[in-house]
Amino acid sequence: MEQENNQSKPPVNLLANILGNALNTSAQHGQQQAGLETRTCGSCGAARPDGTELSTCAYCGYEFFPQP
């Protein structure tokens, strides 16, 4: 009798249930532009992060803020 009850139920699609639950509960995020504000070396063109305390280029040694 127990076998008859199991056969009368429609098969469960576990993957559809998992994916449906994931789509319903996941947060929707907008796209953001990734990046970093940079400046370039006046001598070799290497990038350096804006707002850093670097006074010389790490690649060529150019002084960003020459001493008077």
N, C-alpha and C positions, 0 to 999 in steps of 0.2 A: 504494500500500500504506500509505503514511503517512496518507493521508486516512481510510482505513478504521479505523485505530487511534484517531484523534481523534474519529470519530463514535461509537465504541463506549463512550467514557467519558461518565459523566453530567455535565451542566453544573455548573460551580462557581458557587455563590452567594457572591460576594465580600462583599456587604454583611452577610450573616449571619455570615460568618467574622470580619469586622472587629468587629461588635457583640458577638459571642460572646466574642472575645478581650478586648475592652474591659471587659465585665462581669466576666469571670473574674479580671482582673488589677487592677481598680480597688479602692482601699481603701474600706471601708464606714465611714462616720462617723455618729455619733449626732447628734441635734439638740441645739444648745446655745442657751440664752437669751442673746441679744445685748443689750447695754445698757451703761450707764455710771452709776455711782453719782453722784447729784446732790443738791444742796441747793437750796432756793429762796430768793429774796430776800424778806425780811420786808415790804418796801414794795410792790414791783411784781409779785412772783411769778415773776420770770425765773429760769431754772435756771442754776446754776453748778456745775462739776465739783467733787466732794468731794475733799478733799486738796490743793487748790490754795492758793496763798498770796495769793489775791485778798482785799483788805481792803475794797473798795468794789464796788458793783454796776456793771457795765459799761453798763447801760441807764439807770438812774435816779440813780446816784451815792450810793445808800444805803450807810452805813458798817456793815459786818458786825461789826466789832470796834471800837466807839466808844472813843476815848481818854478816860480818867477826868479 
